């Protein structure tokens, strides 16, 4: 087994970090730091101690590491999540997603995303624990949104209306619950997790069908916003002098009394 800093170590012969001259070089150096940090997370958690251990492995100073990740540990976690999303998209591009049904595309995306962390389950668990802190809530929500957005992008979603948001909100619930189940799953090949995932997607599909029926019913109902027009700026005011209530036929397209 090669020594941690021996000639066969993957971190051997790394150049000094120094200031990153461009985004591509910065991301390359961030990947080096991330690879050095992850082995320390099961022992030190997502802490400054883990970053310090990574800096020693890379033979760089904490100040040099700070130039790569100015925000410290939260920056490292955010980059780790973004890297996992990027790798997921690359793997999904190699698959024949267009030949699959939408539910199969989404299930495949969730599975690919989770399987990328198979070797780092403890790091995922500790990251979730850290991001549960109130001061990390925004980072957690943004990371989850970007992940499910990437999944829908890979699935070929082209929605631009409210469906854009409802799809991502529903998938966020599916992904988050499946992630928590996966962390506790001891079944071979995470078979229990994939069955759990299929059931959650079934639930979402039923919700979508129900929503479609409700939308059709709503289209047949009168628009309640028409009744508010007299009270809007430029209308008759909060207490219109012409009468307290709008009369039938007062708006284009509405039936008059007696029709």
Secondary structure, DSSP 8 states (H G I E B T S, - for coil): ---TTSTTSTTTT--------SHHHHHHHHHHHHHHHHHHHHHH-SSHHHHHHHHHHTT--HHHHHHH-TTTHHHHHHHHHHHHHHHHHHHHHTS-GGGS-HHHHHHHHHHHHHHTTGGGHHHHHHHHHHHTSGGGHHHHHHHHHHHHHHHHHHTT----SHHHHHHHHHHHHHHHHHHHHHHH--SGGGHHHHHHHHHHHHHHHHHHHHHHHHHHHHHHS--GGGGGGGGSTTSS-TT-TT-SS--TT-STTS--TT-
